[in-house]
Amino acid sequence: MTSPDLPAELKAALDGKLRGFSRSDAAGRAASISKTYRDGGGSGGIRSETDALAYALARMPATYAAVTASLNALVEIRPEFAPNSLLDVGAGPGTATWAAAEAFPSLQRFALLDANNTLRTLALDLARDSTRLRQINYDRGEARAALTSADAADLVVASYVIGEIGDAERRTLAELMWEKTRNTLLVVEPGTPAGYARIIELRGRLIALGAHVAAPCPHDGQCPLQPPDWCHFTQRLQRSRAHKQVKGAELPFEDERFSYVALARAPVAQRPSRVLAQPAVSKVEITAKLCTPDGLALTKVPRRTKADYAAARRWRWGDAVN
Ligand SMILES: C[S@@+](CC[C@H](N)C(=O)[O-])C[C@H]1O[C@@H](n2cnc3c(N)ncnc32)[C@H](O)[C@@H]1O
């Protein structure tokens, strides 16, 4: 299992960039960028070097943690998967690329693309001294146009991107990303009802084109959750001092909520159930909300079934369980 916290090389590169920058300027820019996000302007507020760095300090730890948690789930279901090439769509500061490089030692070639040149410059700077990201190729361009000429990759990742793209374009983008996927496509979104809705729409569209869900779902059928419920997970990550300063936060950790889907070209052999919320533990039983191959289940594991109860005590929200 890969740690959800930023790898040492990336932390050092970010700290290096921060030298010479005022942390209060960075905090001000981070606040303004997140306001633009909340107002629906996506990453359009990231224009200068300070903006890019402020965004990376404020958001990279959390998006990295969400991508890592999703990749860990994928690795658990398909431990034999050893991709050689990665395509990171809407790569921004390169977050998902760093996460994939940690999760898959087999990765050698890293192709990134993004429309934002400021984030591209920062990503290349952060990766400059990396021992892992030696073969990196970062294309600047609008995703659909850039994807048309991109090489196919074993693993394609789109992290916190599809929400920035209009509905019609998003459909074309989903199909283009799938076209460029040799083995597996991972899409990660914020764990909100809207983020989940985008994931579910893309999931259905690509299953119709022959994709199979590797994670989180234990089936390729319709999602059994009914609104206002939605499928999402949470990942805790530690906050560094700089991270706390830029966010104006006190707590030494934060919990990132995310939704994701990993879609594979080949049918998936292992299909364990997925824990959809933190199980409730009482003296009598453990109650867990599970997505199973046969649909949604509220499973109760009585204390008297000692071995099963002991196993269920270890279940955590997001786990794959049998
Ligand atoms: C929220 S950021 C996420 C960055 C990175 N994937 C991460 O997880 O940290 C969204 C990224 O998508 C890029 N983006 C949005 N729309 C795009 C488009 N049509 N073509 C290319 N990149 C796009 C933005 O420039 C930005 O870097």
The ligand as an SDF file (V2000), in Angstrom:
LIG
                    3D

 27 29  0  0  0  0  0  0  0  0999 V2000
   -8.1920   20.8220  -10.4210 C   0  0  0  0  0  0  0  0  0  0  0  0
   -6.8390   20.7910  -11.4850 S   0  0  0  0  0  0  0  0  0  0  0  0
   -6.2510   19.1390  -11.1890 C   0  0  0  0  0  0  0  0  0  0  0  0
   -4.8190   18.9930  -11.5130 C   0  0  0  0  0  0  0  0  0  0  0  0
   -4.2300   17.6170  -11.2330 C   0  0  0  0  0  0  0  0  0  0  0  0
   -4.7910   16.6140  -12.0920 N   0  0  0  0  0  0  0  0  0  0  0  0
   -4.4190   17.2620   -9.7850 C   0  0  0  0  0  0  0  0  0  0  0  0
   -5.0870   16.2760   -9.4900 O   0  0  0  0  0  0  0  0  0  0  0  0
   -3.8810   17.9490   -8.9180 O   0  0  0  0  0  0  0  0  0  0  0  0
   -7.5920   20.6400  -13.0600 C   0  0  0  0  0  0  0  0  0  0  0  0
   -6.6000   20.7020  -14.1990 C   0  0  0  0  0  0  0  0  0  0  0  0
   -7.2910   20.4170  -15.4050 O   0  0  0  0  0  0  0  0  0  0  0  0
   -6.7930   21.2760  -16.4080 C   0  0  0  0  0  0  0  0  0  0  0  0
   -7.8220   21.4100  -17.4570 N   0  0  0  0  0  0  0  0  0  0  0  0
   -9.1010   21.8090  -17.2920 C   0  0  0  0  0  0  0  0  0  0  0  0
   -9.7420   21.7950  -18.4840 N   0  0  0  0  0  0  0  0  0  0  0  0
   -8.8320   21.3860  -19.4000 C   0  0  0  0  0  0  0  0  0  0  0  0
   -8.8870   21.1610  -20.7890 C   0  0  0  0  0  0  0  0  0  0  0  0
  -10.0020   21.3540  -21.4950 N   0  0  0  0  0  0  0  0  0  0  0  0
   -7.7670   20.7260  -21.4100 N   0  0  0  0  0  0  0  0  0  0  0  0
   -6.6180   20.5150  -20.7110 C   0  0  0  0  0  0  0  0  0  0  0  0
   -6.5200   20.7100  -19.3950 N   0  0  0  0  0  0  0  0  0  0  0  0
   -7.6060   21.1340  -18.7390 C   0  0  0  0  0  0  0  0  0  0  0  0
   -6.5370   22.5810  -15.6770 C   0  0  0  0  0  0  0  0  0  0  0  0
   -5.6500   23.4190  -16.4030 O   0  0  0  0  0  0  0  0  0  0  0  0
   -5.9700   22.0780  -14.3630 C   0  0  0  0  0  0  0  0  0  0  0  0
   -4.5930   21.9370  -14.4050 O   0  0  0  0  0  0  0  0  0  0  0  0
  1  2  1  0
  2  3  1  0
  2 10  1  0
  3  4  1  0
  4  5  1  0
  5  6  1  0
  5  7  1  0
  7  8  2  0
  7  9  1  0
 10 11  1  0
 11 12  1  0
 11 26  1  0
 12 13  1  0
 13 14  1  0
 13 24  1  0
 14 15  1  0
 14 23  1  0
 15 16  2  0
 16 17  1  0
 17 18  1  0
 17 23  2  0
 18 19  1  0
 18 20  2  0
 20 21  1  0
 21 22  2  0
 22 23  1  0
 24 25  1  0
 24 26  1  0
 26 27  1  0
M  CHG  2   2   1   9  -1
M  END
$$$$
